[in-house]
Amino acid sequence: MIKKLLILCFIIVGTSTIQAHCGSCGVGDEKKSHSHTKEEMTIKDLNLTKKQSEQYEKIKKKHKSDLATLEENFETNVLEILTKKQKEKYKENNIKCSVCDD
């Protein structure tokens, strides 16, 4: 009985390890270029025209700028409510917005 359970465990572990691979990392003869990030895979799969790609990059650049501004405002507002000792600890540990990090 224990032998059968061990064999079953090895089968389950072995198949789950095989399934965990994304399938396009270049295993075997075929090597495909790919990305593991959701955004890059989605945008790449859209086959954007040159004009669309330029527009997308412009939008992405503005978005990053807007996020940076929001993060600066967040930090300014947080620092306003902290004591001197808390501010030192905050800056020392380089604490960032927990919402932005998600």
Helices and strands as residue ranges (DSSP letters): H 2-19, H 38-45, H 50-81, H 84-92
